[in-house]
Amino acid sequence: MTTGGEGGDMAKVREQGAELNKTAQAMVAAGKGLLAADESTGTITRRFKAVGVESTEENRRDYRELLFRAEGLARYVSGVILFDETIRQEAADGTPLVKILQDTDVIPGIKVDKGAKPLAGSPGETVTEGLDGLRDRLAEYRELGARFTKWRAVIHIGDETPTDYAIDVNAHALARYAALSQEAGLVPIVEPEVLMDGSHTIERCYQVTEATLREVFHQLARQRVDLEGMVLKPNMVLSGSKASARADSAEVAEATIRCFRRAVPAAVPGIAFLSGGQSDEEATKNLDAINRLASEVGVPWELTFSYGRGLQAAPQKAWAGKAENAKSTQQALLHRARVTSAARKGGYTPELETEGAPA
């Protein structure tokens, strides 16, 4: 027999679980995906430099405000992953950037990890840090308007990597993060990325991706993470970027679906693939092929996207730090979002790359 207090606690847990699931379902809504605008200061500095822009706080603010104010973005984008600086910033007119998203029914999220650092005792491998003080940071981020979080683990494929050690510690950290996020009422995006860097075959990527996913879900279960209140953000199963004969989109789709059907529980609402160093067109073609095959064989999850470079490379080039390029910047973003949304529905055609593209 449970006491009244215990019954109340269970009711609260069920209520929170239902709310997390509702948010997770909205994040992977039909035809929509996530915009990853959570580049660290170092990363966005490199990307700005490539288009001739100085990475000042004002420039970063102006650029991201342009993205968030793109009219019609919510037709293709369900949520935006923010960086710590961005979630605290106000637009040029004083409106919090978070409110701009909220007012257009785009869900604000936040990157909470502190980056991949060298893994002690295992040269060439990394572990993601950021668990210290995370509970307090999550409470603050929720107050600032975030409704979901993201944590990225990085798995390297090499001659002697990844080791079981690296997979284990990264999976454990992902699960601890996810449990803390759900405790705070925030949907965790669990991102175990097997890098495409290297000359490995698609079969090698399959092997490593399956092993990684199995350990991640083992750790999530041990740490009582509610699978219905999370989103998985993994790599596609790809040949290495320097492989001599890279697999085509049909092979990528087959290997990816086969791998995920074996390793990802049906309770997970959705899988939001990262673009992971692929070109815009490659990431789009592969996402399309995955969704086409999924509709044929049947899968229990929504298969969507969470792209950073895959959505932002074109608008960054169009912008080039110039205010007079605002409209073309937004048009470039909307075009990539529209094309990627088509791929998310298995309706991509090469003609879409030029139809409605900004001049």
Secondary structure as UniProt FT lines:
FT   HELIX           4..27
FT   TURN            30..31
FT   STRAND          33..37
FT   HELIX           41..50
FT   TURN            51..52
FT   HELIX           57..68
FT   TURN            71..72
FT   HELIX           73..75
FT   STRAND          77..82
FT   HELIX           84..87
FT   TURN            92..93
FT   HELIX           97..103
FT   TURN            104..105
FT   STRAND          107..111
FT   STRAND          116..118
FT   TURN            120..121
FT   TURN            123..124
FT   STRAND          126..128
FT   TURN            132..133
FT   HELIX           134..143
FT   TURN            144..145
FT   STRAND          148..155
FT   HELIX           164..183
FT   TURN            184..185
FT   STRAND          187..194
FT   HELIX           202..222
FT   TURN            223..224
FT   HELIX           227..229
FT   STRAND          231..232
FT   TURN            241..242
FT   HELIX           249..263
FT   TURN            266..267
FT   STRAND          270..273
FT   TURN            276..277
FT   HELIX           280..297
FT   STRAND          302..307
FT   HELIX           309..319
FT   TURN            320..321
FT   HELIX           323..325
FT   HELIX           326..344
FT   TURN            345..346
FT   HELIX           350..353
FT   TURN            354..356
//
